Amino acid sequence: MGGRGGASGIGRKSQSALDPKAKEQTITTYYRRNSIYGAHYGDDVFEAMERKNEKGGIEIVKAYGTFDNSNPKANTKDVTYKIKHGIVSWHDSRGVESYGINWDKVSSVSGQTYNLRGTLKEKGFRWDGKTKSWVKKD
């Protein structure tokens, strides 16, 4: 039963670092098996998850995609990712884009952040070697 007044949650803004109303994004890139750069993905796609027991803490992990198996012997395959909350590091002029993350409510970022360090610095985070995470500057 929803309750009345403040207990129902109606009209209250989310305090979450991840937007609960975020729409699922479909990102398509490629995977190349053989090239002069070795096997690689065209773009880096990361998923963001809230860290338990830490208000405003998120963890960045590599997202899992699905491969187009139309030609199993092809050197280059399309990869499709579906994420609600995450970051895409495009390897062209688009740079880095984030989806469904309320950066004003994020207090720390951990996980696979090496390729995202420039973006995190621009958003006001600094590296904390003790906690091995990016924390918001005071």
Helices and strands as residue ranges (DSSP letters): G 5-8, E 25-32, E 40-41, E 44-50, E 57-62, E 66-67, E 76-83, E 86-89, E 96-99, G 103-105, E 108-111, G 114-116, H 117-122, E 125-128, E 133-136
